Amino acid sequence: MYSSVWSEPSARLQLRRFVKEHLADAVVSDLVQEPDLSPDDILRLLDERGAVADLFAAVKQSLGEPTHSGVDWASQRPAPPPVHPPVVIPSVEHRHLELRLMKGMAFVDFVTIEEFQGSVLIVDVIFAGSRVRSRPVQVCTEPSFDHTFLLPLPALNGSSLLNLLQKPVGPVKMIVTRLDPTSNVAPALRLGEYTSEVMASHSLDWRQALSVEKVRQNVELRGIGKKSQLAVGVLQVEFGILPEVPSGLIPAQDVERQLEQEARQRSESTRLAFSAVDRWWEYYRQVHRRFEKRVVKLLAQTENRVFLPVTSFLAPIRGGRHLRTPFHAARFVSLIAVEKVSYMRAKQEDAELSLWHTFPVIFAKRTASVEEHALLLCSFLLGFCLDAYVCLGVSADGFSHAWVITRDSLPKGGHQVTFWESLTGEHYPMDSDQVAKRYKIVHCAFNHQSFHALACVDERLGKIHFDFEDHTVWHPLSSEVSRLPFLKLYESATTGHQGATVLSDGGADLPLRMLPAHEHLVEVHEVETSIESNLIQAIAAHRQAVRGADTVWDTGMGYVLGTALASFEFERTVGRGYGEDLFAQMLRSLCGNSETVQILPVQFNHLRCSAYLPHILQSPMGRSIVEAGQSGHRVALALRCQVVFYPEAVCGVWLVVAVRQMLPRVDSSV
């Protein structure tokens, strides 16, 4: 009886869509990691993951047939690890936004492509808790992306499509990035082969697909920051709702009415926020003549030149299983490269530099300013339910600076305050000597819910406290500004796995990726071995050129040095090392009394091997180790590498180089 149903053309189309959707879900991560998989490779992956058996079981269940008939194929194969969500039967409750990136046009920057040899373009797509990336395409004036994404929509839970129109799911954010290859990189180091430059960022309102089955648009891409008024190119996109609901589409006039209403509300929220900020600033600057010169920043621009209150740039972010503690989050942020330009140091009237990038753009370009580091770290700490704030002020060396504090309420009142340096990942209690060495003045503090400016004349850290409830010390901005609708940069995480509703505390729905989608996952030990091999060759060549001598390598000592690297990374992460006495004991056992050892640890946040040795040679001790070899001394060098991968292609690379010199024996008969 069911075969006749599935023989209908519309039913066959539905089955084909059903198969396509669930096969895509089953191997989406592998297809993204390896875009050039052959059909045989895809079938092998499907079979290994049990996706075929699950698919047939789901089809039989949808047809009303028993799930298991005859041989239980699922029991005949090893159970795969529970990496992918279980197959879900398509229904009106679980829909997807199908987004197709088609052809690019008029990318005029690439008219002359000789200077972009090997460069590629990618598009990051962020929508409703999904973050995906297109396959790379060669740069040209008309790049053909030809990539389709299935982006889950929130579950309807029995309601109509009207709920998707009115529910604040947010737009589709598309970020176009150019990846430029770097030279002299080992083939195994896939993460270090390129530098990133974000070319364009665009927000696409997808809700027109609620009134028509398919929407095709030519999206004009504009640059970011200073280039926001310049056209980068045009990208053809097509999007629609799957499974299709031709009988339940919303009238186009209702969609337009909703969009117009939201535009008016957004404009009104912006007006109210700016009015409140202007009134607050006029009062604050008149309290004392010195207040006007303080680093009190109330508004900032996004990369698209949209002015927002600084509280809009923060939201609780959860790093999931990739960042298991606040210490790991601080370490992750500290490894993001620091931009040379700090926007906060610009003059207040210089609008060109008063800009903070949003987090997806920071992850795409893989660099951040001092202030953006603090914003990102504060958001992670908020995600761990800590009472965290970004502080703007002056560092001990007299420069404008940004850092993070967390507060813990004390039983007898007041707060215990911890300072977090986002550029290094270190943290100190407020009464620590390190705080006085690093920070001098604080002018304001804010998070996603409140903003406070210092209200007393004496602004030295040793003379103030961080009880923001004391308005004799801190002057607050009305909390209504941070609660205004349509001024949030990040959508709340209101949906969970497979659309299950979870409680939301305003957290950002911005999941982290362990690796960019176009790159190949390699084993950590392969990366470490490749780095060591490249550096050993470079050091040997340098010593041959400088001293004309061959290099002897002590592999046993190199193995022992790995203990030190593990301790260094642990100390950078949690603030304290371990095993120092044991490491000293190993060195004493390895080296005799007549031997001397020099050790130099160095750290990098990239995998460009060609930059390692020049950096080591800049250090007097590093040059002394690399070029060691006095007359009559027996010399052996040792090297060890440790690599730690973090989300968003961020990595920490530890290197330790050492020299073991055996002093010449003295003839006692002389």
C-alpha positions in Angstrom: 0.0 0.0 0.0 2.9 2.4 0.7 4.6 1.7 -2.7 1.7 3.4 -4.5 2.1 6.4 -2.3 5.8 6.7 -3.0 5.3 6.2 -6.7 3.5 9.5 -7.1 5.8 12.3 -8.6 5.4 14.6 -5.6 6.1 11.7 -3.2 9.2 10.7 -5.1 10.4 14.4 -4.9 9.7 14.4 -1.2 11.6 11.1 -0.7 14.6 12.4 -2.8 14.7 15.6 -0.6 14.4 13.4 2.5 17.3 11.3 1.5 19.4 14.3 0.5 18.8 16.1 3.7 19.7 13.2 6.0 22.7 12.0 4.0 24.0 15.5 4.2 23.5 15.6 8.0 25.3 12.3 8.3 28.5 13.3 6.6 28.4 17.1 6.6 31.6 17.4 8.7 33.6 15.1 6.5 32.4 16.7 3.3 33.3 20.2 4.7 36.7 19.0 5.8 37.4 17.2 2.5 35.5 19.0 -0.3 37.1 16.9 -3.0 35.7 13.5 -1.8 34.9 11.1 -4.5 31.6 9.2 -4.7 33.4 6.0 -3.5 34.8 7.9 -0.5 31.3 9.3 0.4 29.8 5.8 0.3 32.6 4.5 2.5 32.0 7.2 5.0 28.3 6.6 5.0 28.9 2.9 5.6 31.4 3.5 8.4 29.1 5.8 10.2 26.1 3.5 9.8 24.2 6.3 8.0 22.8 4.0 5.3 21.3 1.6 7.9 19.9 4.5 9.8 18.4 6.0 6.7 16.6 2.8 5.7 15.4 2.4 9.2 14.0 6.0 9.1 12.4 5.4 5.7 10.7 2.2 6.9 9.5 4.0 10.0 8.0 6.8 7.9 6.3 4.1 5.8 4.8 2.4 8.8 6.9 -0.7 8.3 8.8 -2.4 11.1 12.2 -0.8 11.8 14.0 -4.1 11.9 13.1 -6.9 9.5 15.3 -9.8 8.6 19.0 -9.2 9.4 19.7 -6.5 12.0 22.3 -4.7 10.0 23.0 -2.2 12.7 24.1 -5.0 15.1 26.5 -6.4 12.5 28.7 -3.4 12.4 30.7 -1.7 15.1 28.8 1.1 16.8 30.2 4.5 15.6 31.0 7.1 18.1 28.0 9.4 18.9 29.3 12.3 16.9 26.3 13.1 14.8 22.8 13.7 16.0 20.3 10.9 15.3 18.4 11.0 12.1 15.1 12.9 12.4 12.2 12.3 10.1 11.4 15.5 8.1 8.3 17.1 9.4 6.7 20.5 9.6 8.3 20.8 13.0 11.9 20.6 11.7 12.7 22.8 8.8 15.9 24.2 7.3 16.9 27.3 5.5 18.5 26.2 2.2 21.1 28.8 1.3 22.9 28.5 -2.0 26.0 30.6 -2.8 26.1 30.9 -6.6 28.3 33.1 -8.7 30.3 36.2 -7.7 30.6 39.1 -10.1 32.6 42.3 -10.4 35.3 41.5 -7.8 37.3 44.3 -9.3 40.2 43.9 -6.8 41.2 40.8 -8.7 41.4 42.2 -12.2 45.1 41.7 -12.1 45.5 38.3 -10.3 49.3 38.0 -10.6 49.8 39.4 -7.1 47.2 36.9 -5.7 48.8 33.7 -7.0 47.6 30.9 -4.8 45.0 33.1 -2.9 41.5 31.8 -2.4 38.1 33.2 -1.3 35.9 31.6 1.3 32.5 32.6 2.7 31.6 32.1 6.4 27.9 31.8 7.1 26.5 32.4 10.6 22.8 31.8 11.3 20.7 30.7 14.3 23.5 28.9 16.1 25.1 27.4 12.9 28.5 28.4 11.7 29.6 26.9 8.4 32.2 27.7 5.7 32.2 27.3 2.0 34.9 25.5 0.1 37.7 27.7 -1.1 37.7 29.1 -4.7 40.5 30.7 -6.6 40.4 34.5 -6.6 39.1 36.0 -9.8 36.7 38.7 -10.9 33.8 36.1 -11.2 34.4 33.4 -8.6 32.0 30.5 -8.7 31.3 29.4 -5.2 28.5 26.9 -6.0 28.0 25.8 -2.5 24.7 24.9 -0.7 24.1 25.0 3.1 21.2 23.5 5.1 20.8 25.7 8.1 18.4 24.5 10.8 15.5 26.7 11.7 13.9 26.8 15.2 11.3 24.1 15.8 7.7 25.4 15.2 6.3 23.2 18.1 2.9 23.0 16.4 2.7 26.7 15.5 2.5 28.1 12.0 5.3 29.7 9.9 4.1 33.0 11.2 6.1 32.2 14.3 9.3 32.1 12.3 8.4 35.6 10.9 7.9 37.1 14.3 10.5 35.1 16.3 13.9 36.9 16.6 16.0 34.4 14.8 18.2 37.0 13.2 19.6 37.5 9.7 22.1 35.3 7.9 25.6 36.9 8.3 28.0 36.3 5.5 31.7 37.1 5.8 33.9 37.0 2.7 37.6 36.3 3.4 40.6 36.2 1.2 43.3 33.7 2.3 46.8 34.4 1.1 49.4 31.7 1.2 52.6 32.2 3.1 56.0 30.9 2.0 58.4 28.4 3.5 55.8 26.4 5.4 56.1 22.6 5.9 53.5 20.7 3.9 52.0 19.1 7.0 51.3 22.5 8.6 47.9 23.1 7.1 47.0 25.8 9.6 50.0 28.0 8.9 49.7 28.2 5.1 47.9 31.5 4.9 47.1 34.9 6.2 43.5 36.1 6.4 41.9 39.4 5.2 38.2 40.0 5.6 36.9 41.7 2.5 33.2 42.0 3.2 30.6 41.4 5.8 26.8 41.3 4.9 23.6 40.5 6.8 20.9 38.9 4.7 17.3 38.9 5.9 16.1 35.5 4.9 12.4 35.9 5.8 11.3 36.7 2.3 11.5 33.0 1.8 8.4 32.7 4.0 6.3 34.2 1.2 7.8 32.5 -1.9 9.3 29.1 -2.4 12.6 30.4 -3.7 14.3 33.8 -3.5 17.2 34.7 -5.7 19.1 37.9 -5.0 22.2 39.7 -6.1 23.8 40.8 -2.9 26.1 43.8 -3.1 29.1 43.2 -0.9 30.8 46.2 0.7 34.1 46.4 2.5 34.5 46.7 6.2 35.9 49.5 8.4 37.4 52.3 6.3 36.3 50.5 3.1 32.7 50.2 4.1 31.6 52.6 1.4 33.5 50.7 -1.3 31.9 47.9 -3.3 33.9 44.6 -3.2 31.7 42.7 -5.6 28.3 41.1 -6.1 27.3 37.6 -4.9 24.3 35.7 -6.3 22.4 33.8 -3.6 19.3 31.7 -3.6 17.5 30.6 -0.5 14.3 28.9 0.5 12.6 26.8 3.2 12.9 23.0 3.3 10.7 21.0 3.3 8.6 23.3 1.1 5.1 24.3 2.3 3.4 25.8 -0.8 0.0 25.7 0.9 1.2 27.4 4.1 3.3 30.3 2.8 2.8 33.7 4.4 1.4 36.5 2.2 4.2 38.8 0.9 2.4 41.9 2.3 2.5 40.4 5.8 6.3 39.8 5.5 6.9 43.3 4.3 4.7 44.8 7.1 6.7 42.9 9.7 10.0 44.0 8.3 8.9 47.6 8.1 7.6 47.5 11.7 11.0 46.1 12.9 12.8 48.9 11.0 10.8 51.5 12.8 11.4 49.8 16.2 15.1 49.6 15.5 15.2 53.3 14.6 13.3 54.2 17.8 15.6 52.1 19.9 18.7 53.7 18.4 17.2 57.2 19.0 16.4 56.4 22.7 19.9 55.0 23.2 21.6 58.0 21.7 19.5 60.4 23.6 20.2 58.6 26.9 23.9 58.6 26.2 24.0 62.3 25.3 22.2 63.3 28.5 24.5 61.0 30.6 27.6 62.5 29.0 26.5 66.1 29.4 26.0 65.5 33.1 29.2 63.5 33.6 31.5 66.0 31.9 30.2 68.8 34.1 30.8 67.0 37.4 34.5 67.8 37.1 36.7 69.4 34.4 39.0 66.4 34.3 36.2 63.9 33.5 36.0 65.0 29.9 39.5 63.8 29.2 39.0 60.3 30.7 38.8 57.2 28.6 35.0 56.8 28.9 33.7 55.1 25.7 29.9 54.9 25.4 29.5 54.1 21.7 31.5 52.2 19.2 31.1 51.2 15.5 30.9 47.8 14.1 32.8 46.8 10.9 29.7 47.9 8.9 29.8 51.4 10.4 26.8 50.9 12.7 27.0 52.9 16.0 25.9 50.9 19.0 26.3 51.3 22.8 29.4 49.5 24.0 27.2 47.1 26.0 25.9 45.7 22.7 29.4 44.3 21.9 29.2 41.8 24.8 27.2 38.7 25.4 27.8 35.5 27.4 29.5 33.0 25.1 30.0 29.4 25.9 33.0 27.6 24.4 31.4 24.2 24.8 33.8 21.3 25.1 36.6 23.2 23.4 37.2 25.6 26.3 36.4 23.7 29.5 37.5 26.3 32.1 37.8 30.1 32.3 41.6 29.6 32.2 41.4 27.8 28.9 39.2 30.6 27.5 41.8 33.2 28.7 44.6 31.2 27.1 42.6 30.9 23.8 42.0 34.7 23.7 45.7 35.5 24.5 46.8 33.4 21.5 44.9 35.5 19.0 47.3 37.8 17.2 47.2 41.5 18.4 46.7 44.1 15.7 49.3 46.9 15.6 46.6 49.6 15.6 44.6 50.0 18.9 41.4 51.8 18.0 40.9 53.1 21.5 44.1 55.1 21.3 42.7 57.2 18.4 41.3 60.6 19.1 37.6 60.6 20.0 36.8 62.8 17.0 38.6 60.3 14.6 35.6 58.2 13.5 37.7 56.2 11.1 39.4 54.4 14.0 36.6 54.2 16.5 35.7 50.7 15.5 35.3 47.3 17.2 34.8 44.2 15.0 32.2 41.6 15.8 33.3 38.2 17.0 32.6 36.3 13.8 34.8 38.8 11.9 37.5 38.5 14.5 37.5 34.7 14.1 37.6 35.1 10.3 40.5 37.5 10.2 42.3 35.8 13.1 43.5 39.1 14.7 42.1 41.5 17.2 42.9 44.8 18.8 43.6 45.2 22.5 40.0 46.2 23.2 38.6 43.4 21.1 40.7 40.9 23.1 39.1 42.2 26.3 35.6 42.1 24.8 36.1 38.5 23.7 37.6 37.4 27.1 34.8 39.1 29.0 32.2 37.4 27.0 33.7 34.0 27.6 33.9 34.7 31.4 30.3 35.8 31.3 29.5 32.5 29.7 31.0 30.8 32.7 28.5 32.8 34.8 31.2 35.0 36.3 30.5 38.6 37.1 32.8 40.0 34.5 33.4 43.5 33.2 35.6 45.2 30.6 37.7 48.0 32.0 39.0 50.9 30.0 41.8 53.0 31.5 45.6 53.5 31.5 48.3 50.9 31.8 51.4 51.4 34.1 53.4 52.5 31.1 51.0 55.4 30.4 49.1 54.0 27.4 45.4 53.6 27.0 44.5 50.0 27.8 41.7 47.5 28.2 41.5 44.5 30.5 38.8 42.4 32.3 37.9 42.1 36.0 35.7 39.6 37.7 33.9 40.1 41.0 33.0 37.7 43.7 30.7 38.8 46.5 32.1 38.5 50.0 29.9 37.3 53.0 30.4 40.5 54.9 29.9 42.8 51.9 32.1 44.1 49.2 33.8 42.1 46.5 36.9 40.1 45.8 38.2 41.4 42.5 40.4 39.5 40.0 42.2 41.2 37.1 42.5 39.3 33.8 45.0 40.4 31.2 43.5 39.4 27.9 46.7 39.7 26.0 48.6 37.2 28.1 45.9 35.1 29.7 47.3 35.9 33.2 45.1 36.8 36.1 45.9 38.4 39.5 43.9 39.3 42.7 43.5 43.1 43.0 46.0 43.2 46.0 48.7 41.6 43.9 51.9 43.4 43.1 51.4 42.5 39.5 48.3 44.7 39.3 50.3 47.8 40.3 53.0 46.9 37.8 50.5 46.5 34.9 47.7 48.9 35.5 47.6 52.5 36.7 44.1 54.1 36.2 40.6 52.8 35.4 38.0 55.1 34.0 35.0 53.0 33.2 33.8 49.4 33.4 30.9 47.7 31.5 29.4 44.4 30.5 26.4 43.3 28.5 23.9 44.6 31.2 25.5 47.7 32.7 28.0 50.6 32.3 29.8 52.4 35.1 32.2 55.4 34.9 34.4 56.5 37.7 32.7 59.3 39.6 35.6 60.3 42.0 38.4 62.6 41.2 41.2 60.3 42.5 41.4 57.6 39.8 44.3 55.6 41.0 43.6 51.9 41.4 44.9 51.8 45.0 42.3 54.4 46.0 39.1 53.0 44.5 37.0 49.9 44.8 34.8 48.0 42.4 31.5 48.1 44.3 29.5 49.5 41.4 26.5 49.8 43.7 28.3 52.7 45.5 27.3 55.7 43.3 29.7 58.0 45.1 32.5 56.1 43.4 30.8 55.0 40.2 28.3 56.8 38.0 26.0 54.3 36.1 24.4 54.7 32.7 20.7 53.8 32.8 20.3 50.0 32.4 17.5 50.7 30.0 20.1 51.4 27.3 21.5 47.8 27.4 17.9 46.4 27.5 16.7 48.2 24.4 15.5 45.8 21.7 17.2 45.6 18.3 20.5 46.8 19.6 22.0 43.4 20.4 24.7 42.2 18.1 24.4 38.5 19.1 21.3 36.4 19.1 20.2 34.7 22.4 20.8 30.9 22.6 17.1 30.0 22.9 17.2 26.6 21.1 19.1 23.5 21.9 19.9 20.2 20.2 17.3 19.3 17.5 15.3 22.4 18.3 14.7 21.5 22.0 13.9 24.7 23.9 16.3 25.6 26.7 16.4 28.5 29.2 18.1 31.6 27.9 20.1 34.1 29.9 21.0 36.3 27.0 23.9 34.1 26.0 25.2 34.4 22.4 24.4 31.6 20.0 27.9 31.6 18.5 29.4 28.1 18.6 33.1 27.7 18.2 34.7 25.6 15.5 37.7 23.4 16.3 39.1 23.9 12.8 38.1 26.0 9.8 36.1 24.0 7.5 38.4 24.0 4.5 41.5 22.8 6.3 42.6 19.2 6.8 42.7 17.9 10.3 46.2 16.6 11.2 47.5 14.8 14.2 49.2 17.1 16.8 52.3 14.9 16.9 52.7 15.1 13.1 52.7 18.9 13.4 55.2 18.8 16.3 57.5 16.4 14.4 57.4 18.5 11.3 58.3 21.7 13.2 61.2 20.0 14.9 62.5 18.5 11.6 62.3 21.9 9.9 64.0 23.8 12.7 66.7 21.1 13.1 67.6 21.6 9.4 67.6 25.4 9.8 69.8 25.4 12.9 72.2 22.9 11.3 72.5 25.1 8.1 73.0 28.2 10.3 75.8 26.6 12.3 77.5 25.3 9.2 77.5 28.8 7.7 78.6 30.5 10.9 81.0 28.0 12.4 81.7 25.6 9.6 80.9 22.7 12.0 78.4 19.9 12.0 75.7 19.7 14.7 75.3 16.9 17.2 71.7 16.4 18.5 71.0 14.9 21.9 67.6 13.2 21.5 67.5 12.0 25.1 67.8 15.5 26.4 65.1 16.6 23.9 62.8 14.1 25.3 63.4 15.4 28.9 62.7 19.0 27.7 59.2 17.9 26.8 58.4 17.9 30.6 59.3 21.5 30.8 57.1 22.4 27.9 54.1 20.7 29.4 54.7 22.7 32.6 55.1 26.0 30.7 51.7 25.5 28.9 50.0 24.5 32.2 51.4 27.6 33.9 50.2 29.9 31.1 46.8 28.4 31.3 46.1 28.1 35.0 48.7 30.5 36.5 51.1 28.0 38.1 53.5 25.4 36.9 54.4 21.9 38.2 57.2 19.4 38.3 60.1 21.9 38.6 62.0 19.8 41.1 61.4 16.7 39.1 62.7 18.4 35.9 65.9 19.6 37.8 66.4 16.0 39.0 66.1 14.7 35.4 68.7 17.2 34.2 71.1 16.3 37.1 70.8 12.6 36.2 71.4 13.3 32.5 74.3 15.7 32.8 77.5 15.2 34.8 79.2 17.6 37.1 81.6 18.7 34.3 78.7 19.7 32.0 76.8 22.9 31.6 73.3 23.3 30.2 71.6 26.4 28.7 67.9 26.3 28.0 65.7 28.9 26.2 61.9 28.4 25.9 60.0 30.5 23.3 56.4 30.7 22.4 54.6 31.5 19.1 50.9 31.8 18.1 51.4 30.7 14.5 52.9 27.8 12.5 55.2 29.7 10.2 58.4 27.7 10.7 60.5 30.2 8.7 60.0 32.8 11.4 61.1 30.7 14.4 64.9 30.7 14.0 65.2 34.5 13.2 63.2 35.1 16.4 65.4 32.8 18.5 68.6 34.5 17.1 67.3 37.9 18.2 67.8 36.8 21.8 71.4 36.9 23.1 70.9 33.6 24.9 69.2 32.1 21.8 72.2 33.0 19.6 74.6 31.8 22.2 72.8 28.4 22.3 72.5 28.0 18.5 76.1 29.1 17.8 77.7 27.3 20.8 80.9 25.5 20.3 84.1 26.8 21.9 87.4 25.3 21.1 88.0 22.1 23.1 84.3 21.9 24.2 82.1 19.0 23.2 78.7 20.4 22.3 75.3 18.8 21.8 72.1 20.6 21.0 68.6 19.6 21.9 65.2 20.7 20.7 61.6 20.0 21.6 58.2 21.3 20.4 54.7 21.2 21.8 51.7 22.4 19.9 48.3 23.1 21.5 45.3 23.6 19.2 42.4 25.8 20.2 39.1 26.7 18.3 39.1 28.9 15.2 42.5 27.7 14.0 44.2 29.4 17.0 47.2 27.6 18.3 50.0 27.8 20.8 53.5 26.6 19.8 56.1 26.1 22.5 59.7 25.6 21.4 62.7 24.9 23.7 66.3 24.9 22.5 69.1 23.8 24.7 72.8 23.2 24.5 74.8 20.8 26.6 78.5 21.6 26.8 81.0 19.1 28.1 84.0 20.9 29.4 87.4 19.6 28.2 89.2 17.2 30.6 92.2 18.5 32.5 95.2 16.2 32.5 96.1 15.8 36.2 99.6 14.7 35.4 100.5 18.1 34.0 
